[in-house]
């Protein structure tokens, strides 16, 4: 304070010293008044500055850490946004689309030798197509639960609920319970969200045996073992939604599955995970359309049990574990399905039927498929990938054909054509950031008997909003 | 017999004493937990100094380790947002969920720099709450150590005196070392630097150095030739003393620019384990300063 007064006095003296010695009294008093006003103005400004400094000091002291350099760009610890929307869930939006061409019509797509799986398994539509726009909302519900919704806005202007599930946070002992509609934990790729796939479409084995992917309505219980080696065991009970099991109005679960995953690190550079899963459903009158040997539509349906085994593995490598510049991912899965029950063949709905009757007899099949894919990031932003798909027709025992009383094998072109579908796929993608990706994909697809479908597409995937965490 | 065999087969680290299992997201917090806990903690560090902390995946091994953790010590400020939430929810471990005593965020203990005034991804991969790389200012380490020591004592009250004494001893040694570093680093004051990513902000702020430019055109985007050429032209008018990068940053862009600008390219360990000498937190600062001082001479 005294220093300031001295300053002002010195200022005043300097000022008055410059005045002519013969200054009038009146002039002197006017000057004194001016100096007083000046002094007051300065004092007010200094007081203001001191107040602001004191406030800043209090803020810092409140932070409980003593002297901190005050900086206008510093966010104080523990400060959080408030307001009504503070508890809004994390929202993100995925935008996707393709431009594609193919030598065969995607609308007539089928995997010959395998019963249709009912999913959306056809290759990308020709020309420009909008993909599914996914809206993802997720947040902790309370200390005990977490919730998630993924709604897909389809290019057909419909809304599909892909996932809507809760998950427990507080069961403890490594247990997690999930309920609602969710991506099943079987296999590897099934739980990976579609916009995070390394190729535009699902492997053939997923298309043939799971309709692209499995997201049933039900519950899942998972347990992580308290070991250094990652060991995860899971069981799911589901409604059996969708085609592979045919949902029915029954007071019990229509599908169940068990899975086990193990995983770990090999040094700092490599991480891996392997698993084995078993699924079982009991479809009743799982109906589909086929054409008989004359090309006329017939309906067939299967009732019985369907058991599916999946063995999966994934291995990720990056030099020193730093995936920023280069990294490599190898992934493969093997599927094996056995179905046994009865098959019904009916062409009586036709105007001029070949048989005009319905046949029902034993049906057994054992079919398998696998894929192996590698994706290499050879420089930041750029990745190159190759995938080989193969399905094995295996053995199909159709007693309707074996009895020789009615339809022959040629009347079951879809089920009885001993065809081993294969597909080779190449992809190159460019990801300017982790929120955007452009992809070129070429495929030579022999899903259909006797024809090769050459496909080419360009795909975009953009993700807006909250930064989602991705699965391994 | 079977009761003993099963954990042995599964490789369970049986709690010999009631040691606290700590899961540290990055090496600096692993090193700090070891300093404060000594032999009363088992520390697992999820990442190495040669890995970009922004790009870690929720590997199966991390889920397995988080399953048995009593305390997760991470940076926070959304540095681990791409993987930690998954590890937490998948672990089936209620003790380490967000909001529980078993989840500690270092960035919550200190004032953050560079809180963006505007949030928009066109600005690159910005962290909404501010720059999360808080560990390269020793004053932050002191604040975080005090809070972490308290948290460890809370989780294991039986060892509260042990943790308290170790924290006190660490803080004393740390304050002495900090004073020494500040003296040693005097020649670095005002030193203009080109950084790779804005991950040295707290170091620069502490030592009064100047960040002239960053090799990344926007946070999180890899350096481009166009941006590097622009930087080179800019350095002619506004020269820098060195191009500094963390051990995990790709050396090529830094070397390219340093060579053409005729200034040294300096690698700093960034965190514990980034160089041979940076074996603990003290070594991290010793080595970082030695490398910067060598460049300024």
Interface residues (C-beta under 8 A of the other chain):
Chain A: X63 X65 X68 X71 X73 X74 X75 X76 X77 X78 X140 X143 X146 X167 X169 X170 X171 X172 X173 X174 X175 X176 X222 X223 X224 X225 X226 X227 X228 X229 X230 X231 X232 X261 X262 X263 X264 X265 X268 X271 X272 X273 X316 X320 X321 X322 X323 X324 X325 X380 X381 X432 X433 X434 X435 X464 X467 X469 X470 X471 X472
Chain B: X10 X11 X12 X13 X47 X48 X50 X51 X52 X55 X57 X58 X59 X60 X61 X63 X64 X65 X67 X68 X78 X81 X82 X83 X84 X85 X86 X89 X90 X91 X92 X93 X94 X95 X97 X98 X99 X100 X107 X108 X109 X110 X111 X112 X113 X114 X115 X121 X124 X125 X129 X130 X139 X143 X205 X220 X221 X222 X248 X250
